[in-house]
Structures are given as C-alpha cells and as structure tokens.
C-alpha cells in the first residue's frame, strides 16, 4: 500500500472518526463541529445520556461550524457502541460512510480521530492506523499505564504522526495567560478541580494548567480513593498543584508570588473546536503544535497518580516511570 501523504498541505482532508466509550460522545460533538449537524437527530441520540452536547451545540450560530477543506467522511464504533450507534452519529452529523471494522477506513481517509477516552485501549485501537502511516489524533489520555506509554513513544520516535491531549489546553479563559502571566510572578500553588474519575478525566485537570508551568514535575501523590481521588503534584520550580477529582467545580485557582486569580471555565465548544483546528493545522503543516515531551510528561503524571493510589498514597516520582 502506498504510504499516506503527510503533511497534507492545502489538500481536501478526509477524516475517519473512531469511537466510542461509555460516558463519552465525542464522536457526535466533534463530527458536528467539522461537518455541521441535524439538530433533531442530535437531540434524539444524545439528549438523554449526554445532555450537555445538544446544549452547547445549540448555542452556536451556524457560521461557527465547519473547518475549511475538512470533512468527517467515515465513522466506525467498536466496543461499548457498535454499528447501530455509528449510524445514528452519521445521520446526526452528515457522515456519508459507516464501516464495520476500523481497518476498513485505511485507504479511504487521510487522517484518524480516535475519539475514545480509555487510555488502556488506545494502543490496540490505534495500532492499525499508526502501522499504516496515517496521522492520528488520540483523545486524552494518550495512555494510562507505563507499557502502553512506551509503545506510543516508540511509535512517535519511529516517525508516527501522533497528536494527543485535552481540550482544556485551549480554554479561552486561560489562553491569555499562556505567554503573559508576569503579574503572578512565579506560580506557587494551583488548584485544578475536575469532574469524574482520574483515569479518564485526570488529563483534563492536568492540561488545564500545564502550559503555564511547563515540563518539570517531580512527583505525584494520590491521597484519595478510586471514587474520590485527591492528587498532589510538585514542580521543580516550586509550584504545588492540588487536583480534587469527582469535583464538578470548573475553573482554576492560580496563586503566584504577587497575585492570585480564579479563572472560570464555561465555553466547551470553543475548547473542542480549537483543538480540532489545531489538529488540522498539524495535518497541513506537519509542525506539532507543542513539544511531544509535554504529552509524555502529562501521561506520566496520570500513570503516577494511578500507581500512587494503588500503593496507598505513596509519593511516586516521575523518574520511576520510563517512557523509552
């Protein structure tokens, strides 16, 4: 098979959407952001279990939907939901092709979005596409265990075109501080509360602040339980971070040497759409939007948090986790 083209330049881009997992309907919302959507069909299939999706989609004017030169052309669901739900997604978001096996998209699309959030499944879900040379966006977390992280990093080091991360990296309320946060001085303490569980949503909490302090986290302590994690991190520059999970209190508390601020969060559509646009820019230019080492360190924090909980809250140093 001929190796897929990368980067794609100004070519029309065909996306294959791969899903889905319990509690996560990203294939519906992300496909809508790219293709547009049928409101009645979207409400029919998401309003009961995923009410936030039609709620935030319906707030947007029509001209906010779509990415020039890009369409989701194929969809495949395996695992938690299969063909019937994929067909529902296709009707709701104007996807012309539904396939039974993920591999059926190879040769038919230019890139893949793996819109599932169970890190332990990502190596096997993504393997066929990575081995075929297709560029891929992998929803957070990239991996949730050391072995799978090493596999992903090996693929990346060998030339695979992988991007992964949380949409909260692109919160519009925090973006203004990324390059200009001098009024805070050095960050000393950050609180990043997050809903749901550490394995799937911990990466949201991590990436919401990570770009402010960058790589350099040394250790992680998870002093909570599986149901209610309470995670502490320490950065080499002296910043402590607390992440209370299963705590639906969106936003960040940023405390620096000279100032502090509560940064609210509310526009999910902006964050998700910006993340998709950044992935498309990566497809067109071949330039990764941020160092892949950041993705690796975020994954190591997640793995360390799981290990700490399993070992009674032990302080786990990131140096214990080998990505290569």
C-alpha positions in Angstrom: 0.0 0.0 0.0 1.2 3.5 -0.9 2.3 5.4 2.2 -0.2 8.2 3.1 0.8 11.7 2.3 2.0 13.9 5.2 1.8 16.8 5.7 -1.3 17.3 3.6 -0.8 21.0 2.6 -3.8 22.5 1.0 -5.4 19.2 0.0 -9.0 18.4 1.0 -8.8 16.3 4.1 -11.0 13.2 4.8 -11.2 12.3 8.5 -12.2 8.9 9.9 -13.9 9.1 13.3 -13.2 6.2 15.7 -15.4 5.6 18.8 -16.9 5.2 21.3 -16.7 4.6 25.0 -19.2 4.7 27.9 -20.0 8.2 29.1 -18.2 9.8 26.1 -20.0 11.0 23.0 -17.2 13.0 21.4 -17.7 11.4 18.0 -21.1 13.1 17.9 -20.0 16.6 19.0 -16.6 16.6 17.2 -18.2 15.4 13.9 -20.8 18.1 14.3 -18.1 20.8 14.7 -16.5 19.7 11.5 -19.5 18.7 9.3 -22.4 20.6 10.9 -25.3 18.7 12.3 -29.0 17.9 12.2 -30.5 19.3 15.4 -33.4 16.9 15.7 -31.2 13.8 15.1 -28.6 15.1 17.6 -31.2 15.7 20.3 -32.7 12.2 19.6 -29.4 10.4 20.2 -27.6 12.5 22.8 -30.1 14.5 24.9 -30.9 11.7 27.4 -27.4 10.4 28.1 -25.2 13.4 27.0 -27.4 16.5 27.5 -24.5 18.9 27.5 -23.8 18.2 23.9 -27.0 19.5 22.3 -27.0 22.2 24.9 -23.7 23.8 23.9 -24.1 23.0 20.2 -27.4 24.8 20.1 -25.9 28.0 21.5 -23.6 28.4 18.4 -24.6 30.3 15.2 -24.3 28.2 12.1 -21.2 30.0 10.9 -19.2 28.6 13.8 -19.4 25.1 12.4 -17.1 23.6 9.9 -13.4 23.7 9.2 -12.5 24.7 5.6 -11.4 21.8 3.4 -12.1 19.2 6.0 -14.9 16.6 6.4 -15.5 13.6 8.5 -16.2 11.0 5.8 -16.1 7.7 7.7 -17.2 6.6 11.1 -16.7 3.3 13.0 -17.7 2.4 16.5 -16.4 -0.7 18.3 -16.6 -1.9 21.9 -19.1 0.0 24.0 -21.2 1.1 21.0 -21.2 -0.5 17.6 -22.7 -0.1 14.1 -26.2 1.0 15.1 -24.9 3.9 17.2 -22.4 4.8 14.5 -25.3 5.0 12.0 -27.0 7.4 14.4 -23.9 9.5 14.6 -23.7 9.5 10.8 -27.3 10.7 10.4 -26.8 13.4 13.0 -23.6 14.8 11.6 -23.8 14.1 7.8 -21.1 11.4 7.7 -21.6 9.5 4.4 -19.8 6.2 5.2 -20.3 3.8 8.2 -17.9 0.9 8.4 -18.0 -2.3 10.5 -14.2 -2.6 11.1 -11.8 0.2 11.9 -9.3 -1.1 9.3 -11.9 -0.5 6.6 -11.1 3.2 6.8 -7.5 2.7 5.8 -7.0 3.8 2.2 -10.3 5.8 2.4 -9.3 8.6 4.7 -6.3 10.9 5.2 -6.3 11.0 9.0 -8.0 9.5 12.0 -9.5 10.9 15.2 -9.6 8.3 17.9 -12.4 9.9 20.0 -12.3 7.4 22.9 -11.1 8.2 26.4 -9.9 4.9 27.9 -6.2 5.0 27.7 -5.7 1.3 28.2 -7.5 0.7 24.9 -5.6 3.2 22.8 -2.6 1.1 21.7 -4.8 -1.6 20.2 -7.4 0.9 18.8 -4.8 3.0 17.1 -2.2 0.3 16.1 -3.7 -0.4 12.6 -3.7 3.2 11.6 -0.3 4.0 13.0 1.2 1.0 11.3 -0.5 2.1 8.1 1.2 5.5 8.4 -2.0 7.6 8.9 -1.7 10.7 11.1 -3.9 10.4 14.2 -5.3 12.5 17.0 -5.8 10.4 20.1 -8.2 11.8 22.7 -6.9 12.1 26.2 -5.3 10.2 27.8 -2.7 9.0 25.3 -2.0 6.1 27.7 -2.8 5.3 31.3 0.0 2.7 32.0 3.7 2.6 31.6 3.9 -0.2 29.0 1.4 1.5 26.6 3.1 4.9 27.0 6.4 3.3 26.0 4.7 1.8 22.9 3.2 5.2 21.9 6.6 6.9 22.4 8.4 4.2 20.4 5.9 4.8 17.5 6.4 8.5 17.7 10.2 8.2 17.8 10.0 6.0 14.7 8.1 8.7 12.8 4.4 8.1 13.6 2.3 11.3 13.3 0.6 11.4 16.7 -1.1 14.2 18.5 -2.9 13.8 21.7 -4.3 15.9 24.5 -7.1 17.6 26.4 -9.3 20.3 25.0 -8.8 22.2 28.2 -5.4 23.2 27.0 -7.4 25.6 24.7 -9.7 27.2 27.3 -10.2 30.7 26.1 -10.3 32.0 29.7 -6.7 30.7 30.3 -5.1 31.2 26.9 -4.5 34.9 27.6 -2.1 33.9 30.4 0.0 31.4 28.4 2.6 33.8 27.3 1.9 36.8 29.5 1.4 36.0 33.2 4.1 38.3 34.6 1.6 39.8 37.1 1.7 36.5 39.0 5.4 36.2 39.3 6.3 32.5 39.8 3.4 30.2 40.3 3.4 28.8 43.8 0.0 27.0 44.1 -2.6 25.9 41.6 -5.9 24.2 42.3 -7.5 22.3 39.3 -10.7 20.6 40.3 -12.3 18.2 37.8 -15.4 16.0 37.5 -15.4 12.3 37.1 -12.5 9.9 37.6 -8.7 10.2 37.4 -8.1 7.6 34.7 -10.3 9.4 32.1 -10.7 13.0 33.3 -7.4 13.5 35.2 -5.8 14.6 31.9 -8.3 17.5 31.7 -7.2 18.7 35.1 -3.5 18.4 34.2 -3.6 20.1 30.8 -5.8 22.9 32.0 -2.7 24.4 33.8 0.3 22.5 32.3 1.2 25.1 29.7 1.5 27.7 32.4 4.3 25.9 34.2 5.7 23.5 31.6 7.7 20.3 32.0 9.5 19.7 35.2 7.0 18.0 37.6 8.9 15.7 40.0 6.4 13.7 42.0 2.7 12.8 42.4 0.7 11.8 45.5 -2.8 10.4 45.2 -4.2 10.6 48.7 -7.8 9.8 47.8 -9.7 6.8 46.7 -10.8 5.4 43.3 -14.1 7.1 43.7 -12.7 10.4 45.0 -9.1 11.0 44.1 -7.2 13.8 45.7 -4.0 14.3 43.8 -1.0 16.5 44.7 1.9 17.4 42.3 5.2 19.2 42.8 7.1 21.1 40.1 10.9 21.6 40.2 10.3 25.4 40.2 8.5 25.2 43.5 4.8 25.1 42.4 2.5 22.8 44.2 -0.7 21.6 42.5 -3.8 20.1 44.0 -6.3 18.2 41.9 -9.5 17.2 43.6 -11.3 14.8 41.3 -15.0 14.0 41.1 -15.5 17.6 42.0 -17.7 19.4 39.4 -16.3 22.9 40.0 -14.9 24.1 36.7 -12.1 26.5 36.7 -8.6 27.1 38.1 -7.2 28.8 41.1 -3.8 30.4 40.2 -1.7 31.6 43.1 1.6 33.4 42.3 4.2 35.4 44.2 2.4 38.7 43.5 -1.2 37.9 42.6 -3.9 35.2 42.5 -6.9 34.6 40.4 -9.8 32.3 39.9 -10.2 31.5 36.2 -13.7 30.4 35.4 -14.5 28.0 32.6 -17.6 27.7 30.5 -17.3 27.5 26.7 -16.8 23.8 25.9 -17.5 24.4 22.2 -14.6 26.9 21.9 -12.1 24.5 23.5 -13.1 21.4 21.5 -13.3 23.3 18.2 -9.9 25.0 18.8 -8.4 21.6 19.5 -9.8 20.2 16.2 -8.5 23.2 14.3 -5.0 22.8 15.8 -5.0 19.2 14.7 -6.0 20.2 11.2 -3.1 22.7 11.2 -0.8 19.9 12.2 -2.1 17.8 9.3 -1.5 20.6 6.9 1.9 21.8 8.1 3.5 18.8 9.7 4.5 21.0 12.6 3.5 19.7 16.0 1.6 22.5 18.0 3.6 21.9 21.2 6.5 19.6 22.1 5.6 16.0 22.3 7.6 15.8 25.5 4.7 17.7 27.2 2.3 15.0 26.1 4.7 12.4 27.6 5.1 14.2 30.9 1.3 14.7 31.3 0.8 10.9 30.7 3.5 10.1 33.3 1.7 12.3 35.8 -1.5 10.3 35.1 0.3 7.0 35.4 2.0 8.1 38.6 -1.4 9.1 40.1 -2.8 5.7 39.4 0.3 4.0 40.9 0.2 6.2 44.0 -3.4 5.3 44.7 -2.7 1.6 44.2 0.2 1.8 46.6 -1.6 3.5 49.5 -0.8 7.1 48.6 2.9 6.7 48.2 4.8 9.6 46.7 5.7 8.4 43.1 8.5 10.2 41.3 8.1 10.7 37.6 11.7 9.4 37.2 10.3 6.0 38.2 8.2 5.8 35.0 10.2 5.1 31.9 8.7 6.2 28.5 11.7 4.9 26.5 
